[in-house]
Amino acid sequence: MPKPINEILIDGHGLEPPEPMLRVLAALDAARPGQTLRLLLPREPFPLYPLLAQRGWRHETVAQADGNYVIRIYRAGPGAAS
């Protein structure tokens, strides 16, 4: 299935910390209104969560059966993507 146009995909597999977090923060700074991010990682990014909240973003984390994580990141508040 093709990814939505309003979604930025960041695959953090093979990247050492803090590179996935740095890529997410850079993508958040460049994100247009209505865009969301989808982060794929082999571990849950606990240090990222408070940084998202400080910047007005929310997240939904889903653990996959294979041990990987999919984190959907979206703007908090009015006008947030659903």
FIMAR-124964 format. One record per residue: residue number from 1; residue in one letter; y, x, z of N, C-alpha, C, CB in turn. Coordinates in nm, 2 decimals, m for minus. Atoms other than C-alpha are relative to their C-alpha. Glycine has a CB too. Layout:
<nodes>
<node NUM; A; <Y; X; Z>; <Y; X; Z>; <Y; X; Z>; <Y; X; Z>>
...
</nodes>
This chain:
<nodes>
<node 1; M; <m0.12; 0.08; 0.00>; <0.00; 0.00; 0.00>; <0.12; 0.09; 0.00>; <0.00; m0.10; 0.12>>
<node 2; P; <m0.12; m0.09; 0.00>; <0.34; 0.15; m0.09>; <0.09; m0.02; 0.13>; <0.09; m0.04; m0.12>>
<node 3; K; <m0.08; 0.01; m0.12>; <0.58; 0.22; 0.20>; <0.13; m0.08; m0.03>; <0.03; 0.14; 0.06>>
<node 4; P; <m0.12; 0.07; 0.02>; <0.88; 0.00; 0.24>; <0.12; 0.09; m0.03>; <0.04; m0.09; 0.12>>
<node 5; I; <m0.12; m0.08; 0.04>; <1.21; 0.13; 0.09>; <0.08; 0.03; 0.13>; <0.08; m0.07; m0.10>>
<node 6; N; <m0.09; m0.02; m0.12>; <1.38; 0.09; 0.43>; <m0.08; 0.08; 0.11>; <0.04; m0.13; 0.05>>
<node 7; E; <0.08; m0.07; m0.10>; <1.12; 0.31; 0.60>; <0.00; 0.15; m0.03>; <m0.14; m0.05; 0.02>>
<node 8; I; <0.01; m0.15; 0.01>; <1.14; 0.69; 0.65>; <m0.13; 0.04; 0.06>; <0.13; 0.07; 0.06>>
<node 9; L; <0.13; m0.04; m0.05>; <0.80; 0.84; 0.69>; <0.01; 0.15; 0.04>; <m0.11; m0.02; m0.10>>
<node 10; I; <0.01; m0.14; m0.04>; <0.76; 1.16; 0.89>; <m0.14; 0.03; 0.05>; <0.10; 0.03; 0.12>>
<node 11; D; <0.14; m0.04; m0.04>; <0.41; 1.31; 0.91>; <0.01; 0.13; 0.08>; <m0.09; 0.01; m0.13>>
<node 12; G; <m0.01; m0.12; m0.08>; <0.40; 1.55; 1.20>; <m0.13; 0.07; 0.02>; <0.05; m0.04; 0.14>>
<node 13; H; <0.13; m0.07; m0.01>; <0.04; 1.66; 1.15>; <0.02; 0.14; m0.06>; <m0.11; m0.07; m0.08>>
<node 14; G; <m0.01; m0.14; 0.05>; <0.02; 2.04; 1.12>; <0.14; 0.06; 0.04>; <m0.01; 0.01; m0.15>>
<node 15; L; <m0.13; m0.05; m0.05>; <0.37; 2.08; 1.28>; <m0.01; 0.03; 0.15>; <0.12; m0.09; m0.03>>
<node 16; E; <0.00; m0.04; m0.14>; <0.41; 2.26; 1.61>; <0.13; m0.06; 0.07>; <m0.01; 0.15; 0.02>>
<node 17; P; <m0.12; 0.05; m0.07>; <0.64; 2.11; 1.87>; <0.10; 0.11; 0.01>; <m0.03; m0.05; 0.15>>
<node 18; P; <m0.07; 0.13; 0.00>; <0.94; 2.07; 1.87>; <0.03; m0.05; m0.14>; <0.12; 0.00; 0.08>>
<node 19; E; <m0.03; 0.04; 0.13>; <0.94; 2.04; 1.49>; <0.00; m0.15; m0.03>; <m0.09; 0.08; m0.10>>
<node 20; P; <m0.01; 0.15; 0.03>; <0.84; 1.67; 1.46>; <0.12; m0.07; 0.07>; <m0.13; m0.06; 0.05>>
<node 21; M; <m0.11; 0.06; m0.07>; <1.10; 1.58; 1.72>; <0.13; 0.03; m0.07>; <0.01; 0.04; 0.15>>
<node 22; L; <m0.12; m0.05; 0.07>; <1.37; 1.78; 1.54>; <0.01; m0.08; m0.13>; <0.00; 0.15; m0.03>>
<node 23; R; <m0.01; 0.08; 0.13>; <1.28; 1.60; 1.21>; <0.04; m0.14; 0.02>; <m0.14; 0.01; m0.07>>
<node 24; V; <m0.04; 0.14; m0.03>; <1.30; 1.26; 1.37>; <0.14; m0.01; 0.04>; <m0.09; m0.05; 0.12>>
<node 25; L; <m0.14; 0.01; m0.04>; <1.64; 1.33; 1.53>; <0.09; 0.02; m0.12>; <0.03; 0.11; 0.10>>
<node 26; A; <m0.08; m0.02; 0.13>; <1.77; 1.46; 1.19>; <m0.01; m0.13; m0.08>; <m0.05; 0.12; m0.08>>
<node 27; A; <0.02; 0.12; 0.08>; <1.63; 1.15; 1.02>; <0.08; m0.12; 0.06>; <m0.14; m0.04; m0.01>>
<node 28; L; <m0.07; 0.10; m0.07>; <1.79; 0.92; 1.28>; <0.15; 0.01; m0.03>; <m0.02; 0.00; 0.15>>
<node 29; D; <m0.14; m0.02; 0.03>; <2.13; 1.08; 1.22>; <0.03; m0.04; m0.15>; <0.03; 0.15; 0.02>>
<node 30; A; <m0.02; 0.03; 0.14>; <2.09; 1.02; 0.84>; <m0.04; m0.14; m0.04>; <m0.08; 0.10; m0.08>>
<node 31; A; <0.05; 0.14; 0.04>; <1.94; 0.67; 0.86>; <0.11; m0.10; m0.03>; <m0.08; m0.05; 0.12>>
<node 32; R; <m0.09; 0.10; 0.04>; <2.12; 0.39; 0.69>; <m0.03; m0.13; 0.09>; <m0.01; m0.04; m0.15>>
<node 33; P; <0.02; 0.12; m0.07>; <2.16; 0.05; 0.86>; <m0.12; m0.07; m0.05>; <0.12; m0.09; 0.00>>
<node 34; G; <0.12; 0.07; 0.04>; <1.83; m0.14; 0.85>; <m0.12; 0.09; m0.02>; <0.03; m0.08; m0.12>>
<node 35; Q; <0.11; m0.09; 0.01>; <1.62; 0.17; 0.81>; <m0.08; 0.02; 0.13>; <0.04; 0.13; m0.06>>
<node 36; T; <0.09; m0.04; m0.11>; <1.32; 0.24; 1.03>; <m0.07; 0.13; m0.03>; <m0.10; m0.12; 0.03>>
<node 37; L; <0.07; m0.12; 0.01>; <1.12; 0.55; 1.09>; <m0.15; m0.03; 0.04>; <0.05; 0.12; 0.08>>
<node 38; R; <0.14; 0.00; m0.04>; <0.74; 0.58; 1.10>; <m0.04; 0.14; 0.02>; <m0.09; m0.08; m0.11>>
<node 39; L; <0.04; m0.13; m0.03>; <0.62; 0.89; 1.27>; <m0.15; 0.01; 0.03>; <0.07; 0.05; 0.13>>
<node 40; L; <0.14; m0.02; m0.01>; <0.26; 1.01; 1.24>; <m0.03; 0.13; 0.08>; <m0.08; m0.01; m0.14>>
<node 41; L; <0.02; m0.12; m0.08>; <0.13; 1.25; 1.51>; <m0.14; 0.00; 0.05>; <0.10; 0.00; 0.11>>
<node 42; P; <0.13; m0.01; m0.07>; <m0.19; 1.38; 1.66>; <0.01; m0.01; 0.15>; <m0.07; 0.13; m0.04>>
<node 43; R; <m0.02; 0.01; m0.14>; <m0.04; 1.34; 2.01>; <0.12; m0.09; 0.02>; <0.03; 0.14; 0.07>>
<node 44; E; <m0.11; 0.09; m0.03>; <0.19; 1.10; 2.18>; <0.13; 0.08; 0.04>; <m0.04; m0.10; 0.12>>
<node 45; P; <m0.12; m0.08; m0.02>; <0.55; 1.23; 2.18>; <0.09; m0.04; 0.12>; <0.09; 0.00; m0.12>>
<node 46; F; <m0.08; 0.04; m0.12>; <0.66; 1.16; 2.54>; <0.14; 0.05; 0.01>; <m0.08; 0.03; 0.12>>
<node 47; P; <m0.13; m0.05; m0.01>; <0.96; 1.39; 2.53>; <0.10; m0.07; m0.09>; <0.01; 0.15; m0.02>>
<node 48; L; <m0.09; 0.06; 0.10>; <1.10; 1.20; 2.23>; <0.05; m0.14; 0.05>; <m0.08; m0.03; m0.13>>
<node 49; Y; <m0.03; 0.14; m0.04>; <1.11; 0.85; 2.40>; <0.14; m0.01; 0.07>; <m0.10; m0.05; 0.09>>
<node 50; P; <m0.13; 0.02; m0.06>; <1.41; 0.91; 2.63>; <0.12; 0.04; m0.09>; <0.01; 0.09; 0.12>>
<node 51; L; <m0.11; m0.03; 0.10>; <1.61; 1.07; 2.34>; <0.03; m0.11; m0.09>; <m0.05; 0.13; m0.08>>
<node 52; L; <m0.02; 0.11; 0.09>; <1.55; 0.77; 2.13>; <0.09; m0.11; 0.08>; <m0.13; m0.07; m0.04>>
<node 53; A; <m0.08; 0.10; m0.08>; <1.68; 0.54; 2.41>; <0.14; 0.04; 0.02>; <m0.07; m0.02; 0.14>>
<node 54; Q; <m0.14; m0.05; m0.01>; <1.99; 0.75; 2.46>; <0.08; m0.02; m0.12>; <0.00; 0.15; 0.04>>
<node 55; R; <m0.07; 0.02; 0.13>; <2.07; 0.71; 2.09>; <0.00; m0.14; m0.05>; <m0.06; 0.09; m0.10>>
<node 56; G; <0.00; 0.14; 0.04>; <2.02; 0.34; 2.08>; <m0.12; m0.04; m0.09>; <0.12; m0.03; m0.06>>
<node 57; W; <0.12; 0.03; 0.08>; <1.67; 0.34; 1.92>; <m0.11; m0.04; 0.09>; <m0.04; 0.12; m0.09>>
<node 58; R; <0.12; 0.04; m0.07>; <1.35; 0.17; 2.03>; <m0.12; 0.05; m0.08>; <0.00; m0.15; 0.02>>
<node 59; H; <0.12; m0.04; 0.07>; <0.99; 0.25; 1.95>; <m0.11; m0.09; 0.04>; <m0.03; 0.15; 0.04>>
<node 60; E; <0.13; 0.06; m0.03>; <0.65; 0.10; 1.93>; <m0.10; 0.10; m0.04>; <m0.02; m0.14; m0.09>>
<node 61; T; <0.10; m0.10; 0.02>; <0.36; 0.33; 1.97>; <m0.14; m0.06; 0.00>; <0.01; 0.11; 0.11>>
<node 62; V; <0.13; 0.05; 0.01>; <0.01; 0.25; 1.85>; <m0.10; 0.12; m0.01>; <m0.01; m0.09; m0.12>>
<node 63; A; <0.11; m0.11; 0.01>; <m0.29; 0.48; 1.93>; <m0.10; m0.05; m0.10>; <m0.06; 0.02; 0.14>>
<node 64; Q; <0.10; 0.03; 0.10>; <m0.53; 0.49; 1.64>; <m0.14; 0.04; 0.06>; <0.03; 0.08; m0.13>>
<node 65; A; <0.14; m0.02; m0.04>; <m0.91; 0.49; 1.68>; <m0.04; 0.15; m0.01>; <m0.09; m0.08; m0.08>>
<node 66; D; <0.04; m0.14; 0.02>; <m0.92; 0.85; 1.55>; <0.08; 0.10; 0.09>; <0.03; 0.04; m0.14>>
<node 67; G; <m0.08; m0.08; m0.09>; <m0.69; 0.97; 1.83>; <0.14; 0.04; m0.04>; <m0.08; 0.13; 0.03>>
<node 68; N; <m0.14; m0.02; 0.05>; <m0.37; 0.99; 1.62>; <0.09; m0.11; 0.05>; <0.00; 0.01; m0.15>>
<node 69; Y; <m0.10; 0.10; m0.04>; <m0.05; 0.80; 1.69>; <0.09; m0.04; m0.11>; <0.08; 0.05; 0.12>>
<node 70; V; <m0.10; 0.05; 0.09>; <0.18; 0.59; 1.48>; <0.11; m0.06; 0.08>; <m0.06; m0.11; m0.10>>
<node 71; I; <m0.12; 0.04; m0.07>; <0.53; 0.55; 1.62>; <0.10; m0.06; m0.09>; <0.06; 0.12; 0.08>>
<node 72; R; <m0.10; 0.07; 0.08>; <0.76; 0.29; 1.46>; <0.13; 0.01; 0.08>; <m0.04; m0.15; m0.03>>
<node 73; I; <m0.13; m0.02; m0.07>; <1.12; 0.37; 1.55>; <0.11; m0.09; m0.07>; <0.05; 0.15; 0.00>>
<node 74; Y; <m0.09; 0.09; 0.05>; <1.39; 0.11; 1.50>; <0.13; m0.01; 0.09>; <m0.06; m0.14; m0.03>>
<node 75; R; <m0.12; 0.01; m0.08>; <1.75; 0.04; 1.61>; <m0.01; m0.11; 0.10>; <0.12; m0.03; m0.09>>
<node 76; A; <m0.01; 0.10; m0.10>; <1.80; m0.14; 1.93>; <0.12; m0.09; m0.02>; <0.01; 0.06; 0.14>>
<node 77; G; <m0.12; 0.08; 0.00>; <2.03; m0.44; 1.96>; <0.01; m0.09; m0.12>; <0.12; 0.08; 0.02>>
<node 78; P; <m0.03; 0.09; 0.11>; <2.19; m0.69; 1.72>; <m0.02; 0.08; m0.14>; <0.14; m0.06; 0.01>>
<node 79; G; <0.02; m0.06; 0.13>; <2.10; m0.62; 1.36>; <m0.11; 0.09; m0.02>; <0.13; 0.07; m0.04>>
<node 80; A; <0.12; m0.09; 0.01>; <1.79; m0.43; 1.44>; <m0.10; m0.05; m0.10>; <m0.06; 0.02; 0.14>>
<node 81; A; <0.10; 0.04; 0.09>; <1.52; m0.42; 1.19>; <m0.12; m0.06; 0.07>; <m0.05; 0.12; m0.08>>
<node 82; S; <0.12; 0.06; m0.07>; <1.22; m0.64; 1.27>; <m0.13; 0.04; m0.06>; <0.01; m0.15; m0.01>>
</nodes>
